[in-house]
């Protein structure tokens, strides 16, 4: 059974940094795309960044230049380095993986990032 487990969330002051990790287990097919989504208070879930198996990356405009997504294919792990954090980055961050020939969607349970002074 596929499981995605996030870690690295927490509370940080504006301008600070956090690094999120997401490890996938129970994988029997190739992981095509891995990514991070977030859902802030009273907001809909939105895509933050994705990375393909070939390490092509896409970011939403609001995090470009501040966040960096990367992956370790040998470890089935995706990372999100978040720098210069802002209060509007406060959200639950969810890991997503699209696996196999049909790009089946799998989600982690989420990790809370709280940016406040």
C-alpha positions in Angstrom: 0.0 0.0 0.0 1.4 3.4 -1.0 2.0 5.8 1.8 3.3 9.4 1.7 4.7 10.7 5.0 5.5 14.4 5.3 7.8 16.0 7.9 9.5 19.3 8.6 6.6 21.6 9.2 6.3 23.9 12.2 6.2 27.5 13.4 8.6 30.1 12.0 8.9 33.9 12.0 8.6 35.9 8.8 11.8 35.8 6.8 12.7 32.4 8.2 13.2 29.0 6.5 11.8 25.5 6.7 12.5 22.3 4.7 9.7 19.9 4.1 10.3 16.3 3.3 8.0 13.6 1.9 8.9 10.0 1.8 6.9 7.5 -0.3 6.8 3.8 0.6 5.0 0.8 -0.8 5.9 1.8 -4.3 5.7 -0.9 -7.0 5.6 1.4 -10.0 7.5 4.4 -11.1 6.8 7.7 -9.5 6.2 10.1 -12.4 5.5 13.5 -10.7 5.9 14.5 -7.1 4.7 17.8 -5.8 3.6 20.0 -2.9 0.2 21.6 -2.5 -1.1 23.8 0.3 -4.4 24.8 1.8 -4.4 28.0 3.9 -7.1 29.0 6.3 -10.4 29.6 4.5 -8.7 28.9 1.1 -8.9 26.1 -1.5 -6.0 23.7 -1.9 -3.5 25.0 -4.4 -0.4 23.7 -6.2 2.8 25.1 -4.9 5.5 23.2 -6.8 5.9 20.0 -8.8 8.9 18.1 -10.1 8.9 15.4 -12.8 10.9 12.2 -12.8 13.4 14.1 -15.0 13.6 16.9 -12.5 11.7 19.5 -14.5 10.1 21.9 -12.0 7.1 24.2 -12.0 6.2 26.8 -9.3 3.3 29.1 -8.6 4.3 32.7 -9.1 4.0 33.6 -5.4 6.8 31.3 -4.3 9.2 31.7 -7.3 12.7 32.7 -6.1 11.9 31.6 -2.5 11.0 27.9 -2.6 12.9 25.1 -4.2 11.6 21.6 -4.9 13.9 18.7 -5.4 13.7 14.9 -5.3 15.8 11.9 -4.5 14.6 9.1 -6.8 16.6 6.5 -5.1 14.9 7.3 -1.8 11.4 8.1 -3.3 11.6 11.4 -1.5 10.6 14.9 -2.4 11.8 18.0 -0.6 10.6 21.6 -0.5 13.1 24.2 0.7 11.2 27.3 1.8 13.1 30.5 2.3 12.0 34.1 3.1 8.7 32.8 4.4 5.8 35.2 4.6 2.6 35.0 6.8 0.6 34.3 3.6 2.6 31.0 3.3 0.8 29.7 6.4 -1.0 26.6 5.4 -1.2 22.8 5.6 1.3 21.5 3.1 0.4 18.2 1.3 2.7 15.9 -0.6 1.4 14.4 -3.8 2.7 11.7 -6.0 1.4 10.5 -9.4 2.4 6.9 -9.8 2.4 4.3 -12.6 1.2 4.4 -16.2 -2.1 5.9 -15.2 -0.6 8.6 -13.0 -2.6 7.5 -10.0 -2.9 10.2 -7.4 -1.6 9.6 -3.9 -1.6 12.1 -1.0 0.1 12.6 2.3 -1.8 13.6 5.4 -0.3 17.1 5.5 2.1 19.1 7.7 1.3 22.5 9.1 3.5 25.5 8.4 2.7 28.6 10.5 4.5 31.8 9.7 3.9 34.5 12.3 5.7 36.9 14.5 
